Amino acid sequence: MKIVLCFAFISCLLAVTKLTFAQTVYAGESTVDKAKLAGLYLTIQGDGKQIEKDWETQLQTYGRTSSSRGTYRIPNASIPAISSEPINVISTVKSSRTSATIFASFDLGNGNLVTTGGTGYSAAEDLLKSFADKTLYGQEVRTAQGSFDDAQKNHQKTVRNGERLQHEIEQNAKEKDRLLKRLDDNAKELEQLTKDIATNKTEQETALTELESRKSNVEAVKSKKSN
């Protein structure tokens, strides 16, 4: 119960803080398929492969997305915050084990790219920052969930161990009862053996007396013949 409450507290804390890490978005250029494009860059620390998956999922919400070797294209993207008309989006992602760098170029039409201070730049910047917050939040949740799962497995392990120990205690108690009964039976057997020994002594003495009597009788018979 304590583990569940602890996890719930962590989740609530994450939801409240919304990961206030400042994410820097900056303008720049990138060459994609031999074409130089203006756009925006964003580098996010964390599991690069997961960040790339999250970004691909985000792009798919804007329209039909095609991808090839880390390059994503959306020919008719719908992003009202940037433009009321469909736009062309090209994005690349370079990911590693510890980070991912996203480049996104937004073509408003006829090669009119979103650039610093131009139409749609502020909205594009907010879009990337919002994504950064979202993916980082997801990372924190997965980390917290992973820690919770580990703690839960450990708890279940200790419960199973406790059940095993309780079973062993019960078996030990049964064995003790069996041993006590054997001791009681053993004591009764010893008591009977002691009585039997006493009886046997009496029987030996009686048999010896009888033997001596018969011996005397034999000697008496033999002495008659000699006379």
C-alpha positions in Angstrom: 0.0 0.0 0.0 2.8 2.4 0.9 4.5 1.7 -2.5 1.3 2.5 -4.3 0.8 5.7 -2.4 4.5 6.7 -3.0 4.1 6.1 -6.8 0.8 8.1 -6.8 2.6 11.0 -5.1 5.5 10.9 -7.7 3.0 10.9 -10.5 1.1 13.8 -9.1 4.3 15.7 -8.5 5.3 15.2 -12.1 1.9 16.4 -13.3 2.1 19.5 -11.2 5.7 20.5 -12.1 5.3 19.7 -15.8 9.1 19.4 -16.0 10.2 22.9 -15.8 13.5 22.2 -17.5 14.2 25.0 -20.0 14.5 23.8 -23.5 16.5 25.9 -25.9 15.1 26.2 -29.5 17.3 28.0 -32.0 17.1 28.8 -35.7 19.5 27.2 -38.1 20.0 25.5 -41.4 20.4 21.9 -42.4 21.0 20.1 -45.7 18.4 17.5 -46.4 18.7 15.5 -49.6 21.2 18.0 -51.0 18.8 20.9 -50.3 19.7 23.5 -47.8 16.7 24.3 -45.5 16.1 26.9 -42.8 14.4 25.7 -39.7 14.6 25.2 -36.0 16.8 23.0 -33.9 16.1 21.4 -30.5 18.3 19.1 -28.5 16.8 16.9 -25.7 18.7 14.9 -23.2 17.5 11.4 -22.6 16.9 8.1 -24.4 17.4 9.3 -28.0 15.6 6.4 -29.6 12.6 6.9 -27.5 12.6 10.7 -28.1 12.7 10.0 -31.9 9.7 7.6 -31.6 7.8 10.3 -29.6 8.6 12.9 -32.3 7.5 10.6 -35.1 4.2 10.1 -33.2 3.9 13.8 -32.8 4.5 14.4 -36.5 1.8 11.9 -37.4 -0.8 14.0 -35.7 -0.2 16.7 -38.3 -0.9 14.5 -41.4 0.3 11.5 -43.4 4.0 11.1 -42.6 6.7 9.3 -44.6 10.1 8.5 -43.2 13.5 7.3 -44.4 16.7 7.0 -42.4 15.8 9.6 -39.8 14.2 12.0 -42.2 10.4 12.7 -41.9 8.2 14.4 -44.4 4.6 15.7 -44.2 3.6 17.2 -47.6 0.3 18.6 -46.4 0.6 19.1 -42.7 -2.2 20.7 -40.7 -0.7 22.9 -37.9 -3.2 25.7 -37.4 -0.9 27.4 -34.8 1.7 28.0 -37.6 -0.6 28.5 -40.6 -4.3 28.2 -41.4 -3.3 26.5 -44.7 -1.6 23.1 -45.2 2.2 23.4 -45.0 5.1 21.2 -45.9 7.2 19.9 -43.0 10.6 18.2 -43.3 12.3 17.1 -40.1 15.4 15.1 -39.3 16.4 13.4 -36.0 19.9 12.5 -34.9 19.7 10.3 -31.9 22.1 8.7 -29.5 21.9 6.7 -26.3 21.8 9.9 -24.2 20.1 12.6 -26.4 18.4 13.5 -29.6 18.7 16.6 -31.9 15.6 17.5 -33.9 15.7 19.8 -36.9 12.3 20.9 -38.3 11.7 23.0 -41.4 8.3 24.5 -42.0 7.4 25.5 -45.6 4.4 27.8 -45.7 4.2 27.5 -49.4 6.3 28.3 -52.5 9.5 27.9 -50.5 8.5 30.4 -47.9 10.2 28.8 -44.9 9.6 29.8 -41.3 12.6 31.8 -40.1 13.5 33.9 -37.0 11.1 36.7 -36.6 9.0 35.7 -39.5 5.4 34.4 -39.7 4.9 31.2 -37.7 8.3 31.3 -36.0 6.9 31.8 -32.5 4.3 29.1 -33.0 6.9 26.7 -34.3 9.2 27.5 -31.4 6.3 26.8 -29.0 5.5 23.6 -30.8 9.0 22.3 -30.2 9.2 23.4 -26.6 5.8 21.8 -25.9 7.1 18.6 -27.5 10.2 18.7 -25.3 8.2 19.1 -22.2 5.9 16.3 -23.3 8.7 13.8 -24.1 10.6 14.6 -21.0 7.5 14.2 -18.9 7.0 10.8 -20.6 10.6 9.9 -19.7 10.1 10.9 -16.1 6.9 8.8 -15.9 8.6 5.8 -17.5 11.5 6.1 -15.0 9.1 6.4 -12.1 7.0 3.5 -13.4 10.1 1.4 -13.9 11.2 2.1 -10.3 7.7 1.3 -9.1 7.6 -2.0 -11.1 11.0 -2.9 -9.6 9.8 -2.1 -6.1 6.6 -4.1 -6.7 8.5 -7.1 -7.9 10.8 -6.9 -4.8 7.7 -6.6 -2.6 6.1 -9.6 -4.3 9.4 -11.5 -3.8 9.5 -10.7 -0.1 5.8 -11.7 0.2 6.5 -15.1 -1.5 9.6 -15.5 0.8 7.4 -14.8 3.8 4.8 -17.3 2.7 7.6 -19.9 2.2 9.0 -19.2 5.7 5.5 -19.5 7.2 5.0 -22.8 5.4 8.4 -24.0 6.8 7.3 -22.9 10.3 4.1 -24.9 9.9 6.1 -27.9 8.7 8.5 -27.5 11.5 5.7 -27.4 14.0 4.3 -30.6 12.5 7.7 -32.2 12.6 8.0 -31.2 16.3 4.6 -32.8 17.1 5.8 -36.0 15.3 9.0 -36.0 17.3 7.2 -35.3 20.6 4.9 -38.2 19.8 7.9 -40.4 19.0 9.5 -39.3 22.3 6.3 -40.2 24.1 6.1 -43.6 22.4 9.8 -44.1 23.1 9.3 -43.3 26.8 6.4 -45.8 27.0 8.4 -48.4 25.1 11.3 -47.9 27.6 8.9 -48.2 30.5 7.6 -51.5 29.1 11.1 -52.8 28.4 12.1 -52.0 31.9 9.1 -54.0 33.2 9.9 -56.8 30.8 13.5 -56.9 32.1 12.2 -57.1 35.7 9.8 -59.8 34.7 12.6 -61.6 32.8 14.8 -61.5 35.9 12.1 -63.1 37.9 11.6 -65.7 35.2 15.4 -66.4 35.1 15.5 -66.9 38.9 12.5 -69.2 38.7 14.0 -71.1 35.8 17.3 -71.4 37.7 15.6 -72.7 40.8 13.7 -75.2 38.6 17.0 -76.2 36.9 18.8 -76.7 40.2 15.8 -78.7 41.5 15.9 -80.9 38.4 19.6 -81.3 38.7 19.2 -82.4 42.3 16.6 -84.9 41.2 18.8 -86.3 38.5 21.6 -86.8 41.0 19.3 -88.5 43.5 18.1 -90.9 40.8 21.7 -91.7 39.8 22.7 -92.3 43.4 20.0 -95.0 43.8 21.5 -97.0 41.0 24.9 -97.0 42.5 23.5 -98.4 45.7 
